[in-house]
Amino acid sequence: MTRLGWILAILWFVVPAQAEDVVLGLSKDSVAITANFDGSDILVFGAVKRETAIPKTPLQVIVTISGPYKPIVVRRKAKRFGIWINTESAKIEAAPSFYAVATSAPWGDVITKSQDEAHQVSVTRAIEAHQTAPQNADQERFTQAVIRIRTDENLYQILENKVSIDQQTLFRASIEMPANLTEGSYDTRILLTREGKVISTFNTEIEVRKVGLERFLFNLSREQPLIYGLLSLAIAIFAGWGASGLFNALRRS
């Protein structure tokens, strides 16, 4: 037997076979941002492939979709001498531009605190995982402020009981992608859990890209900022001239 054959034989006996795996499907693996884009629903569906009988403990499913991570500066305002001014600020090294978590049961029933810390499932843990320095109390306070603001903007979503499971084998979840999406790759993750412990994971990606005129203008602003600025100025002048001419024509009629 060759050396490679011996290695494969050893791995066959040493590494246990995964009892349950995810076979995933997406209603779409890309989202196109156009001029009239007002959001999109992503249907995540799949099945659990097993090599053994279905265990007696119920299966739970968690679906996460996270947008590109970017640094963000959070500022706190306070009223001083009758005006609102920035009094405190903190920089978060990386926070997802979009983050959705859908579960098949209430949060406390699908994953334990220690498993959440290990797999960075909740948005708080996902943000903490991208920080190089340990967070102090102030950093945690500003992190929670970011989560609160982006939750109000529908950019962070906690969707408990939104994953349906049929016969402990088939699952599906619909996640709303809002209109104010950031362009980039969106990591999609499926976690299977039993008794709060993660037993299997599956990862894929959804591409969000500008298309058509929006893509042209975006590239132009990045690659040829001078031409983009002159073009914007020309459009503004033309629009102002056209509006003025129309107003004068209506006034004379």
C-alpha positions in Angstrom: 0.0 0.0 0.0 1.3 3.5 -0.8 2.0 6.1 1.8 -1.1 8.0 0.7 -3.2 4.8 1.1 -1.9 4.3 4.6 -2.8 7.9 5.6 -6.3 7.6 4.2 -6.8 4.3 6.0 -5.6 5.8 9.3 -7.9 8.8 8.9 -10.9 6.5 8.1 -10.6 4.9 11.5 -9.4 8.0 13.5 -11.7 10.7 12.2 -15.4 9.9 12.9 -17.9 10.3 10.1 -20.3 13.3 10.5 -23.6 11.8 11.6 -25.6 14.7 10.2 -24.7 17.1 7.3 -26.5 19.9 5.6 -27.6 19.8 2.0 -28.3 23.5 1.2 -30.3 25.4 -1.4 -30.8 29.2 -2.0 -33.6 30.8 -3.9 -30.9 33.0 -5.3 -27.1 33.3 -4.8 -26.8 36.9 -6.0 -28.7 40.1 -5.5 -28.6 42.9 -8.1 -28.8 46.5 -6.8 -30.6 48.6 -9.5 -32.1 52.1 -9.5 -35.5 50.8 -8.3 -34.1 48.2 -5.9 -36.3 48.1 -2.7 -35.0 45.0 -1.1 -35.1 41.3 -1.7 -36.2 38.1 0.1 -33.7 35.3 0.3 -35.2 31.8 0.8 -32.7 29.5 2.5 -33.8 25.8 2.3 -32.2 22.5 2.7 -32.2 19.0 4.1 -30.2 17.1 6.7 -28.3 14.1 5.4 -27.9 11.3 7.9 -25.9 8.1 8.2 -27.7 7.0 11.3 -31.3 7.0 12.6 -32.8 10.3 13.7 -31.9 10.9 17.4 -34.6 11.4 19.9 -33.5 14.9 21.0 -35.1 17.5 18.7 -33.0 19.1 15.9 -32.7 22.9 15.8 -31.5 25.0 12.9 -29.9 28.4 12.9 -29.4 30.5 9.7 -27.1 33.5 9.7 -26.4 36.0 6.9 -23.7 38.6 7.4 -22.7 41.4 5.2 -19.2 42.8 4.7 -17.4 43.8 7.8 -16.3 47.5 8.0 -14.8 49.8 10.7 -17.2 52.2 12.3 -16.8 55.2 14.7 -19.6 55.6 17.2 -20.2 59.0 18.8 -22.4 59.9 21.7 -24.1 63.3 21.8 -25.0 65.4 24.8 -26.7 68.7 25.3 -24.3 71.4 26.3 -25.3 75.1 26.7 -28.5 74.5 24.7 -26.8 72.7 21.8 -26.1 69.0 21.0 -22.4 68.2 20.6 -20.3 65.0 20.4 -19.0 64.2 23.9 -17.7 60.6 23.5 -16.6 58.4 20.7 -15.3 54.9 20.2 -14.0 53.0 17.2 -15.2 49.5 16.5 -12.6 47.8 14.3 -15.1 45.8 12.3 -18.9 45.4 12.3 -21.1 43.6 9.8 -23.0 46.0 7.5 -25.9 43.5 7.7 -26.6 40.6 10.0 -29.6 38.4 10.3 -30.1 35.4 12.6 -33.1 33.1 12.1 -33.8 30.2 14.5 -36.2 27.3 14.6 -37.0 28.0 18.3 -36.4 30.6 21.0 -32.8 31.7 21.2 -32.2 30.0 24.6 -33.4 26.7 23.2 -31.2 26.5 20.1 -27.7 27.4 21.4 -26.0 27.7 24.7 -23.9 30.7 25.8 -20.6 28.8 25.5 -21.5 27.5 22.0 -22.4 31.0 20.9 -19.0 32.3 22.1 -17.3 29.4 20.3 -19.1 29.8 17.0 -19.8 33.6 17.1 -23.4 33.2 16.1 -25.1 36.2 17.7 -24.3 39.7 16.3 -22.6 40.7 19.6 -20.3 37.7 19.4 -19.7 38.2 15.7 -18.5 41.8 16.3 -16.4 40.8 19.3 -14.7 38.1 17.2 -13.4 40.8 14.8 -11.8 43.0 17.5 -8.1 42.6 18.1 -8.1 44.2 21.5 -10.3 43.0 24.4 -13.4 45.1 24.9 -13.9 47.2 28.1 -17.2 48.4 29.5 -17.2 51.5 27.3 -16.5 49.5 24.1 -19.4 47.1 25.0 -21.7 50.0 25.5 -20.9 51.5 22.1 -21.2 48.1 20.5 -24.7 47.7 21.9 -25.5 51.2 20.5 -24.5 50.1 17.0 -26.6 47.0 17.3 -29.6 49.1 18.5 -29.3 51.6 15.7 -28.8 49.1 12.9 -31.7 47.0 14.3 -33.9 50.0 14.0 -32.7 50.4 10.4 -33.6 46.7 9.8 -29.9 45.9 9.1 -29.6 43.7 12.1 -32.4 41.1 12.5 -33.1 38.5 15.2 -35.7 36.2 13.7 -36.7 33.7 16.4 -39.0 30.8 15.4 -38.6 31.7 11.7 -36.9 28.5 10.5 -39.5 25.8 9.9 -38.4 22.1 10.2 -40.3 19.2 8.8 -39.8 15.7 10.0 -36.5 16.6 11.6 -35.0 16.6 8.0 -36.2 19.5 5.8 -35.9 23.1 6.8 -36.5 26.5 5.3 -36.3 30.2 6.2 -37.1 33.5 4.4 -34.8 36.4 5.3 -35.6 40.0 4.1 -32.7 41.8 2.6 -33.4 45.6 3.0 -32.9 48.2 0.3 -29.9 49.9 2.0 -27.5 47.0 1.4 -23.7 47.3 1.1 -22.1 45.8 -1.9 -20.0 42.7 -1.4 -20.1 39.1 -0.4 -22.6 38.0 2.3 -21.6 34.9 4.2 -24.4 32.5 4.8 -24.1 29.9 7.5 -26.3 27.0 8.6 -25.8 25.5 12.0 -27.5 22.3 13.2 -27.8 22.0 17.0 -29.1 19.5 19.5 -29.6 20.4 23.2 -27.9 23.8 22.5 -24.7 22.2 21.0 -23.6 22.7 17.4 -23.3 19.4 15.7 -22.8 20.5 12.1 -22.2 23.7 10.1 -22.4 24.7 6.4 -21.1 27.8 4.7 -21.9 29.5 1.4 -22.0 33.1 0.0 -24.5 35.5 -1.6 -23.1 38.2 -3.9 -24.7 41.6 -3.7 -23.6 43.9 -6.6 -24.6 47.1 -8.3 -25.6 46.7 -11.9 -26.3 48.9 -14.9 -26.0 52.7 -14.5 -25.5 52.4 -10.7 -22.4 50.2 -11.3 -21.0 52.5 -13.9 -21.4 55.6 -11.7 -19.9 53.7 -8.7 -16.9 52.6 -10.7 -16.5 56.1 -12.2 -16.5 57.7 -8.7 -13.8 55.4 -7.5 -11.6 55.2 -10.6 -12.1 58.7 -12.2 -13.2 61.0 -9.4 -12.5 64.2 -11.4 -14.6 63.1 -14.3 -17.3 61.9 -11.9 -17.3 65.3 -10.2 -17.5 67.2 -13.5 -20.3 65.0 -14.7 -22.2 65.5 -11.5 -21.8 69.3 -11.8 -22.9 69.2 -15.4 -26.0 67.2 -14.5 -26.8 69.6 -11.7 -26.5 72.6 -14.0 -28.6 71.0 -16.7 -31.3 70.0 -14.2 -31.4 73.5 -12.8 -31.6 75.1 -16.3 -34.3 72.7 -17.3 -36.4 73.4 -14.2 -36.0 77.1 -14.6 -37.1 77.0 -18.3 -40.1 74.9 -17.4 -41.1 77.3 -14.6 -40.8 80.3 -16.9 -42.8 78.5 -19.6 -45.6 77.7 -17.1 -45.6 81.3 -15.8 -46.1 82.7 -19.3 -48.9 80.3 -20.3 
